[in-house]
Amino acid sequence: MANHGDEAPELAALGGALVINMGSVTPESTANYVRAAQAYNTCGRPVLFDPVGAGATKLRRETVKKLMAECYFEVIKGNESELSVLWGEVNAQQKGVDSGTSTLSDLEKAVLTMKLAQRERNVVVLTGQIDYLSDGIRTYAIKNGSEHLGRITGSGCTLGTTIAACLAAQREDKLLATLSGMLMYEIASERASRREDVKGPGTFVPAFIDELANVAALAQKPDDSWLGGAKVEWSDHAWSRLSSV
C-alpha cells in the first residue's frame, strides 16, 4: 500500500510485484505511479495496471495515455469500457468505475483482449460475466466466479492483487500465472457462495476471504482438488477472426 514513488526502488529490490490501481488521479498520484512502475521495470519485477474508470473523464483518459507511454505493464486488467479506452475507442464512456451496458459480443471481447495484448506485448484480462485472458497468442474464456463479486466493493482490486501475487511467484509464464490467480480467486468465490452461512453480500465477504486462504493452502501443498470446478475454454474463434481482418 505504498503511495510514494520514491519508496519503489527499495521495494522493487525486495522482489514481489506492483499493482498500479488508478483509483485516485491527481498530479501527485500520477507522478508516483510513473516512478513506481519504472522502478519495478528497471528491476525486472512484474507490474499490473488496473485502469479504474479510464473512460469516465478526460483527465483519466490523459492519465492512461501517459502511463501507457512511460511504463511497461506485464498485465493490464480492466472491464470492457476500460479496455476499449486503452485500445483507443473514442466513444467509450464510463459512468464512474462500472463498465456499464456491454456493446460487444463475446467474440468481440475476446478479439479486443487479444489485439490489446498483441499491441502491448503483455497479458490482458477483460473482466465481466465471462472473463477473457490473452497474451496475444493464447486466448481463453473463464466462466467461473460468484455473482456476489459484482455486489461488493473492491472485488476487482482484490483480483488484481491476487494475480500480482501469482506473477511474483511464477515468472516463467505470465499468462499461466495470471490464469492461476484468476482461478484461485473465482473458484474461492464460488466455494464461499455455496456455504450455508452466506446469506448475501455482507456474509459473503468474510467467507470469501476464508475460502481464498483455503484454496491458496491447497495450491501450496500441492493439492489440485480445488481445480475441479475450473471452467476455462480456449477461444480459438478470436484468433480466426483476427487473422481474417
Stockholm file with secondary structure:
# STOCKHOLM 1.0

chainA/1-245         MANHGDEAPELAALGGALVINMGSVTPESTANYVRAAQAYNTCGRPVLFDPVGAGATKLRRETVKKLMAECYFEVIKGNESELSVLWGEVNAQQKGVDSGTSTLSDLEKAVLTMKLAQRERNVVVLTGQIDYLSDGIRTYAIKNGSEHLGRITGSGCTLGTTIAACLAAQREDKLLATLSGMLMYEIASERASRREDVKGPGTFVPAFIDELANVAALAQKPDDSWLGGAKVEWSDHAWSRLSSV
#=GR chainA/1-245 SS CCCCGGGHHHHHHTCCCEEEETTSCCHHHHHHHHHHHHHHHHHTCCEEEECTTTTTCHHHHHHHHHHHHHCCCSEEEEEHHHHHHHHTCTTCCCBTTBCCSCCSCHHHHHHHHHHHHHHHTSEEEEESSSEEEESSSCEEEECCCCGGGGGSTTHHHHHHHHHHHHHHHCCSCHHHHHHHHHHHHHHHHHHHHTSTTCCSHHHHHHHHHHHHHHHHHHHHTTCGGGGGGCCEEECHHHHHHHHHC
#=GC SS_cons         CCCCGGGHHHHHHTCCCEEEETTSCCHHHHHHHHHHHHHHHHHTCCEEEECTTTTTCHHHHHHHHHHHHHCCCSEEEEEHHHHHHHHTCTTCCCBTTBCCSCCSCHHHHHHHHHHHHHHHTSEEEEESSSEEEESSSCEEEECCCCGGGGGSTTHHHHHHHHHHHHHHHCCSCHHHHHHHHHHHHHHHHHHHHTSTTCCSHHHHHHHHHHHHHHHHHHHHTTCGGGGGGCCEEECHHHHHHHHHC
//
